[in-house]
Amino acid sequence: MKIGSRLSIPVRSAQTLGVDPADLERIALLRLPELQTASGLFRGGDPERDLPSGDPSSIRASAVVLIGLARADEFSVDHGFSLGSLRTGLLNSIGLAGVSVGELGLALWAEAAVDGGATAEVFAEIQRRLPLDASCLPLEELAWLVSGMSEAGTDSALLEEMARELEERAQRSGLFSDSHRKVGGGLGTVGSQLHALVALSKAGESGAGQPAPEVRARVARSLIELQRPDGGWPGVIDSRKGEAAEVYPIFTVNQLALAPMAFRSVPVDSDEAVKRGIEWALGANALGFDLVHPKEARIDHGISPRRHAGSVIRGVGKAARLIRREPRDLDPEDLILDPHVSAEDLGWLLEAWVGR
């Protein structure tokens, strides 16, 4: 067995978590066909817009879905998709303009999970597009690259270099910096932090440089401290200050999939944080809505600010942060449920829960 995400790490029981992983698996597999395009790839971004198959968001979504379906295959879950066709479509798209190094990292992870025969081809494309200075890479892209290389077992020297770059981004705040950028470099999404924590764990499992456990522990504790009273992780954070910058949008995938994945192998007690994060999606959120609907076999994307709030509300929010040094926490009437779950979200649900 290859070291990496194929390892099944025990987590709390379904009854304790309040959600049945089998329900999440079923929802993902029933909804994914709606998001597959004629090309065989999966629609990225807005599910109501039919983006071209070469769109980077489609390639990213397809790679994540392939990762999730490969896990389903590993545990003999009948899903009805042709992994060979999806793999072929993905490999035919990696050379297109606009595909990022991070998306290629996801494609490398997917290839390693499904077949492995084309890892050299994907890795060659990564080398062609990799910037000379890895500090230029956004955190999320660097995390996906480290995860993909850890899964594929390619070029241990480069993997150690990228894992070290990721580890060195952990700041005094306990969070990862997004990049070296002086302006806005401290602002980023909580999802990027969760992906980076997953990547460091994978690098450690692969033996690449053996990232320090205390770094992962510090990041995990800092993320737990950011969790809101209702269990939600804020959408935008200031990694330099170790604070939330904007509470919303809060995405269901962070609560149900990415947080459990990130906290599974950290040397801190994170069970309660994972449980509270799942409870947010089950109705503990500000709207009091259950975002998981097993009977209808669907899941909502998350909770976002109403669009009509516009620049006035955003301006007030920025002023409030400057005065009170804290993010605005919108009233329920300024929030809206976003029902449009993405194929990428569903792929992460499969990777997070199938076989757990």
C-alpha positions in Angstrom: 0.0 0.0 0.0 1.3 3.4 -0.9 1.8 5.9 2.0 -0.6 8.7 1.9 -4.3 9.4 1.9 -5.1 5.7 1.2 -4.4 5.1 4.9 -7.6 5.0 6.9 -7.3 6.8 10.2 -10.0 6.2 12.8 -12.2 9.1 13.8 -15.1 9.6 16.1 -18.2 7.4 15.5 -21.0 8.6 13.3 -23.3 8.8 16.3 -20.9 11.0 18.2 -20.3 13.3 15.2 -24.0 13.6 14.6 -23.8 12.8 10.9 -23.7 9.5 9.1 -20.7 9.2 6.7 -22.8 6.9 4.5 -25.3 9.7 4.0 -22.6 12.1 2.8 -21.2 9.4 0.5 -24.7 8.8 -1.0 -25.4 12.5 -1.4 -22.1 13.0 -3.3 -22.6 10.0 -5.6 -26.2 10.9 -6.4 -25.4 14.6 -7.1 -22.2 14.2 -9.1 -23.8 13.1 -12.4 -25.7 16.4 -12.6 -22.3 18.2 -12.6 -20.6 16.2 -15.3 -20.2 17.8 -18.7 -20.3 16.2 -22.2 -16.5 16.1 -22.2 -16.5 13.8 -19.2 -15.0 16.4 -16.9 -16.9 18.0 -14.1 -18.2 21.5 -14.1 -16.3 23.9 -11.9 -17.5 27.1 -10.4 -21.1 28.2 -10.9 -23.1 25.0 -11.6 -25.6 27.1 -13.7 -22.9 28.1 -16.1 -21.6 25.5 -18.6 -17.9 26.4 -18.6 -15.6 25.0 -21.3 -13.8 21.7 -20.5 -10.5 23.5 -20.5 -11.5 25.9 -17.8 -9.1 25.7 -14.8 -12.0 25.4 -12.3 -13.3 22.4 -14.3 -9.9 20.7 -14.2 -9.6 21.4 -10.5 -13.1 20.0 -9.8 -12.4 16.9 -12.0 -9.2 16.1 -10.2 -10.8 16.3 -6.8 -13.7 14.2 -7.9 -11.3 11.6 -9.3 -9.5 11.6 -5.9 -12.8 11.0 -4.2 -14.0 8.3 -6.7 -10.7 6.5 -6.4 -11.3 6.2 -2.6 -14.8 4.9 -3.3 -13.3 2.3 -5.7 -10.7 1.3 -3.0 -13.6 0.4 -0.7 -15.7 -1.3 -3.4 -18.4 1.4 -3.4 -20.5 1.2 -6.5 -20.5 4.7 -8.1 -21.3 4.1 -11.8 -18.5 6.4 -13.1 -15.8 5.4 -15.6 -12.6 6.4 -13.8 -10.6 5.6 -17.0 -12.6 8.2 -19.1 -12.3 10.8 -16.4 -8.6 10.2 -16.0 -8.1 10.4 -19.8 -10.0 13.7 -20.0 -8.0 15.1 -17.1 -4.6 14.1 -18.5 -5.6 15.6 -21.9 -6.3 18.9 -20.2 -3.2 19.4 -18.0 -1.2 21.2 -20.7 -3.8 23.8 -21.4 -3.1 27.5 -20.7 -4.2 28.8 -17.4 -3.8 25.6 -15.4 -2.0 26.4 -12.2 0.8 24.5 -10.5 -1.7 23.8 -7.7 -4.2 22.3 -10.0 -1.5 20.1 -11.5 -0.7 19.0 -7.9 -4.3 17.9 -7.6 -4.0 16.1 -11.0 -0.9 14.4 -9.7 -2.7 13.3 -6.6 -5.6 11.9 -8.7 -3.2 10.1 -11.0 -1.4 8.5 -8.1 -4.7 7.4 -6.6 -6.1 5.9 -9.8 -3.3 4.4 -11.9 0.1 6.0 -11.4 1.2 5.3 -15.0 1.2 8.9 -16.0 2.7 10.5 -12.9 5.9 11.3 -14.8 3.9 13.1 -17.4 2.0 15.2 -14.9 5.2 15.9 -12.9 7.0 17.1 -16.0 4.2 19.6 -16.6 4.6 20.7 -13.0 8.3 21.2 -13.4 7.7 23.3 -16.6 5.3 25.6 -14.8 6.9 25.8 -11.3 8.2 29.3 -10.5 11.8 29.7 -9.6 10.8 31.1 -6.3 8.3 28.9 -4.5 7.4 31.7 -2.1 5.5 33.2 -5.0 2.9 30.3 -4.9 -0.3 31.0 -3.1 -0.7 28.8 0.0 -3.5 26.7 -1.5 -1.5 25.9 -4.6 1.6 25.1 -2.6 -0.5 22.8 -0.3 -2.0 20.9 -3.3 1.4 20.5 -4.9 2.9 19.1 -1.7 -0.1 16.7 -1.2 0.2 15.6 -4.9 3.9 14.9 -4.7 3.5 13.1 -1.4 0.9 10.8 -2.9 2.8 10.2 -6.1 6.3 9.7 -4.4 8.0 11.8 -7.1 11.3 13.6 -6.8 12.0 13.4 -3.0 14.4 16.3 -3.2 11.9 18.7 -4.7 9.2 17.4 -2.4 11.4 18.1 0.7 12.1 21.6 -0.7 8.3 22.3 -1.2 7.4 20.8 2.2 10.1 22.9 3.9 8.7 26.0 2.1 5.3 25.2 3.4 6.5 24.5 7.0 8.4 27.8 7.0 5.3 29.7 6.2 3.9 29.0 9.7 4.1 32.3 11.5 4.2 33.4 15.1 0.4 33.6 14.9 0.4 29.9 14.4 -1.1 30.2 10.9 0.4 29.9 7.5 1.2 33.0 5.5 -0.5 33.0 2.1 2.6 34.1 0.2 5.5 36.5 0.4 3.4 39.4 -0.9 3.8 42.5 1.2 0.3 43.9 0.4 -2.5 41.5 1.4 -0.2 38.6 1.9 -1.6 38.0 5.3 -5.2 37.7 4.1 -6.4 34.3 2.9 -9.2 31.7 3.2 -9.5 29.2 6.0 -9.8 26.5 3.4 -6.2 27.2 2.3 -5.0 26.8 5.9 -6.8 23.4 6.1 -5.4 22.2 2.8 -1.9 23.2 4.1 -2.3 21.3 7.3 -3.4 18.2 5.2 -0.3 18.7 3.0 2.1 18.8 5.9 0.7 15.6 7.3 1.0 13.9 3.9 4.6 15.0 3.6 5.3 13.6 7.0 3.7 10.3 6.1 5.8 10.1 2.9 9.0 10.7 4.8 9.7 14.0 3.0 11.8 16.0 5.5 9.6 14.9 8.4 7.8 18.2 9.1 8.0 19.0 12.8 4.9 17.7 14.7 4.9 20.9 16.8 4.4 23.0 13.7 1.3 21.1 12.8 0.1 21.2 16.4 0.5 24.9 16.6 -1.4 25.5 13.4 -4.1 23.2 14.5 -4.5 24.9 17.8 -4.6 28.3 16.1 -7.3 27.1 13.7 -9.3 25.8 16.6 -9.0 29.1 18.4 -10.5 30.8 15.3 -13.6 28.7 15.4 -16.7 30.8 16.0 -19.1 30.3 19.0 -21.6 28.6 16.6 -18.9 26.2 15.3 -18.2 27.9 12.0 -14.8 28.6 10.7 -14.5 32.2 9.4 -14.2 32.5 5.6 -11.4 35.0 5.5 -8.5 35.2 8.0 -5.6 37.4 8.7 -2.8 35.0 9.2 -0.3 37.6 10.4 -2.5 38.6 13.3 -4.0 35.2 13.8 -7.5 36.6 13.6 -10.6 36.4 11.5 -10.9 39.1 8.9 -14.4 38.3 7.6 -16.7 35.7 9.1 -18.7 35.1 5.9 -18.9 33.3 3.6 -18.7 30.0 5.5 -18.6 27.0 3.3 -20.1 23.6 4.2 -17.1 21.7 2.7 -14.8 23.3 5.2 -17.0 22.2 8.0 -17.9 18.7 6.8 -14.8 17.6 4.9 -11.7 19.7 5.0 -11.6 20.3 8.8 -12.0 16.6 9.6 -9.3 15.8 7.0 -6.9 18.4 8.4 -7.3 17.5 12.0 -7.1 13.7 11.7 -3.4 13.4 12.1 -2.4 16.4 14.2 -1.0 15.8 17.7 -3.7 17.8 19.4 -7.2 16.9 20.7 -9.4 18.2 18.0 -12.5 16.0 18.3 -14.6 18.6 19.9 -13.8 21.2 17.3 -14.6 18.7 14.5 -17.9 17.9 16.2 -18.8 21.5 16.6 -17.9 22.2 13.0 -20.3 19.5 11.8 -23.0 20.7 14.1 -22.7 24.1 12.4 -23.8 22.4 9.1 -26.6 20.6 10.9 -28.3 23.7 12.1 -26.2 25.4 14.7 -25.4 28.2 12.3 -26.7 31.8 12.4 -29.6 31.0 10.1 -30.6 27.8 12.0 -30.7 25.9 8.8 -29.7 22.3 8.3 -27.4 22.3 5.3 -27.3 18.5 5.0 -30.5 16.9 3.5 -30.2 13.1 3.4 -33.8 12.5 2.3 -33.5 14.8 -0.7 -29.9 13.6 -1.3 -28.4 17.1 -1.4 -26.1 19.4 0.5 -26.0 23.2 0.5 -22.8 25.1 -0.4 -22.8 27.4 2.6 -23.9 30.7 4.0 -22.9 34.0 2.4 -23.6 37.7 2.8 -26.6 38.9 0.8 -25.5 40.6 -2.4 -27.6 43.6 -1.8 -25.5 44.4 1.2 -22.9 45.7 -1.3 -20.1 48.1 -0.8 -21.8 50.0 2.0 -21.9 47.0 4.3 -18.3 46.0 3.2 -17.2 49.5 4.0 -18.8 49.4 7.4 -17.2 46.0 8.0 -13.7 47.4 7.2 -14.3 50.4 9.5 -15.4 48.2 12.3 -12.3 46.1 12.0 -10.1 49.2 12.2 -12.0 50.5 15.2 -12.7 47.3 17.2 -10.0 45.1 15.7 -12.6 42.4 15.0 -14.6 41.3 11.9 -18.2 42.1 11.4 -20.6 39.4 12.4 -23.6 39.9 10.2 -27.2 39.7 11.4 -29.2 36.8 10.0 -31.2 39.1 7.7 -28.0 40.1 6.0 -27.1 36.4 5.3 -28.4 34.1 2.6 -28.2 30.3 2.1 -26.2 29.3 -1.0 -27.6 26.0 -2.3 -25.3 25.5 -5.3 -22.9 22.8 -4.1 -20.0 22.2 -6.5 -18.4 19.0 -7.8 -15.3 19.9 -6.0 -17.2 20.0 -2.7 -18.6 16.5 -3.4 -15.2 15.1 -4.3 -13.8 16.3 -1.0 -16.7 14.7 0.9 -15.9 11.3 -0.7 -12.2 11.7 0.2 -13.0 12.7 3.7 -15.5 10.0 4.6 -15.5 6.9 2.4 -14.0 4.0 4.3 -13.6 6.0 7.5 
